[in-house]
Amino acid sequence: MRIALFTLESLASSEAVLRFVARDPSRIVLLGYSTPDRMAQLRRRLAQSGPRILPYLAVNFSVVGAWRRRGRLADLCRAHAIPALAVPDVNQAHAAIRAARPDLILTFHFDQILQPETLALAPLGGINVHPSLLPRHRGPIPTFHALTEGGTGVSVHVLAPRIDAGGIIVQQAVTLPPGLSVGGAARALHLAALPLVEAALAMLPASPSPPPPLPYCPFPDAATLRRSAFPLVRSADWRAALFAPAGGW
């Protein structure tokens, strides 16, 4: 199967993405990195969540850490001649997707919505990895809401032109060790998703019905963050953001 993989560089998912690519590089025919306007995003998050969100953003999107992690993935892509592409707007990247001729589009912690005409460029459409038990906790920071409300897990679902709303192919509850931060939980859940991605690929083509709609879970507001019993980051997160884990990835 030929896969076009799209991701957002983040501590939450980088290790899992690298392991997925390394498992069988020959099936990855395009690797797209989202390149959002970080300053615009920062202004939106501060307006929504207040200054308490800053450590989470700094750890997960550390410039130094991003450079180190992306360098390892870039090395792997070069070694296997996988085309890598900066993607400010995936729906304007049709020429690159057509040239890659993927059977499937896979998004792994990607922050853009693929329109129907983009998904139509792959015969099998697209699937997405999401670190929650959908349809619960749709949105950009599901581990915060899952830790707060209970019920952590991962889902692989069909991509649809609405956030985290496509039919669920496979999902699994995941019990996390105590003491994890929100960011640490996100990393653990993305890694736990890897076997589910392989299971979903083996089940394609799949056309599950969309789950019943549940409320979208945005970045929490400042009051919710003050009430939360779960830390956004811990010291281990800072170390992971700046230094590659032992063994390298």
N, C-alpha and C positions, 0 to 999 in steps of 0.2 A: 504494500500500500504506500502511495506517495502522499506525504503529509506536508502541508504548509503550516508552520507553527508560528503563532504570534503571541508575544509576551510583553510584559512591562518589567523593566529592570527594578527589582526590589529584593530586599533581604528575605521577605516572606516566601518567595517562590524560586529564587535563583538556583539554589542547590537542587531542588526537585527538577527544574527544567534541564539543568546540566545532566543529571542522571538519566532523564528520559532520552535526551539526544544521544548520550554516550551508549545507551543500551543497543541502539541500532541506527547509527548515523546514516546508513544508506537509504533509509525511508524518508529522511527529512530533505525536502527539495527546496525549501525556502524558510529562512528564519527572519521574522520581522520584529523589530523593537519599537514599541510605542515611544514617541518623543514628545511628551506633553509640554505645555508652557508651565514650568514649575512655579514661577512667580505668580502667575494667575491662579494656579491651584492653591498656593500658599495663602493668598489673600482670601480665597473662598473658604478654605478650611478654618482660618482664624476667625472669619466673620461668623462661621457656623458653630465652631467648637470652642473658641477662645484659646488663650495661650497654653492651656494644659495639653493641647494636642501636639505642641511643638516637639517634645522629646520623641514621640512616636514617629513623626515625620522625619526628624533628623536621623534616627536610627535606621528606619526602613528605606530611606532614600538618600543615604549618605553618599556624597560625591566621591569620596575616597574609596568607600566600599564598593560602590557601583563600578568604578574603574577597575578594581581588582577582580571582581566577579565576572564582569563582562569580558575582561581580557582572557580568562580561562575558557569561556564559551566561544569567544572569537578564535582562539587557538584551535579548538576542536572543529569549528566550522572550516577553517583554512585547511586543516589536515584532511578533511573529507570533502573539500570543494563544495561546501554548502553555501549558496548565496545568502548573504546577510543584508538586511535592508532597514534603514531608519524609516519609521512610519508615522509621520505627523497625522495622516488621515488614511485609514485603511481602505476607505471607500473611494480613494483617489489612486489606489495602488493596483488597479486592475491589470495594467500591462505587465507588471512583475509577476502577478499571480498567474496570468495566462501563460507567460513564458515558462513558469515552473511546472505547469500542468499537474497540479495536485489532484489526487482522488478525494482528499478530505482537508478541510481547514480545522485546525485545533488551536483553541485559545487557552492560554494557561496564565491566569492572573493578568488579563489584558483589559485595558480601561476604555475601549472604544466599542461602539455598537456597530455590528456588520449589517448593512442593509441587504435586502433580498437579492439584489442584482450582484452583490459581492459574493454572497453564499452560493449563488448559482454558478459561479466559476469553477466549483469543485463538484463532480458528479454525486458525491455522497454528502454534500452540504458541509455543515460544521458542527463541532461539539466543543463544549467548554468544561473546564474544571473549576469547581466552586467549593470553598472550604466551609460548607454548612450543609445541614440536612434540608435541602429545598423541599417544599416551597418556603420553609422558614428562613428568615434572615437573608433575604435578597438584598444585595447592595455591596458597597465597597469595603466595609470593615465588619464582615459577618462574625469574626471571632469575638469581637467585643460584645455583641448582642447575644451570641451563643453562651459565652461564659457567664454573662449577667442573668440570662433567663434559663440556662440549662439546656443540654442536648447538643453536644458537639459531634461533628461528623463531616463527611465529604460527599459530594455528588458529581457525577458526570452527566451532562444533559445536552440536548440538542440546542444549537444556537438559533435564536429568534431575534427579530429586530425590536426587542424589548428586554430590559436587563433581567437576566437570570429567570426567564419565563418559559423557556422551551421544555419539552417533555423530558422526563428523567429516564436515562438509560440504566444507570446503576448507581447505588449510593450505599453508604455504610456508616453506622455510628462508630465513633472513635473515642475511647476513654483516654483522656490526657493525664499525664502525671501532675500531681499538685504543684503549685508554686510557679507555674508558667505565667509569663506576661501575655498580653494580647498579641504582641508580635511573635513571641515564642510559640504560642498556640498556632498562629498562622503558618509558621515554618513547619511545625510538626504535622499539621493537617495536609499541607501540600505534599509532603513526603509520603504520608499515608495514602494519598490519592493515586500514587503511581501504579499499584496493582489494579486499581479500578479503571484507570485509563486503558491498560492493556485488555482488561475484560470487556470494556466498551468497544474497543476496536474489533475484537473478535465477534461481537454481536452485530456489527453493522452489515447491511443497512438496517437501521431500526427506526421506527416511526411511532414512538410512544406519544400518548396524549399529553397535552400540557397539564401541569398540576393546577389545582384550584388556586385562584389568585389570593395572595396574602400581602399585607402591607410591605412596601419597600422600606428597608432599614438604612437610612443615610448615616453619614458621620454623626456621632452623638453631639448634642448641644452641650454648652458649658455646664449647665446645671446637672445633666446626666453624668458627665465626667466627674463632677464633684461628689456625686452620690455613689459612684462605682466602687466596689470592693476589690476590683481587679486592676493591677498596675498595667499601664500601657507598655512600659519598658522596665527591664531590670539591668543590672550591670552586665550580665551575660550577653544581653542584646547589643550593648555598646561594643563589647569585644568582638562579637560575631560580625558587626557592621564594618569594622575596620580591618579585621584580619581573617584570612581564609581559615576554615576549620582544619584540624589535623588531617593529614592525608590529602588535602587539596581537593577542590572541586571547581 
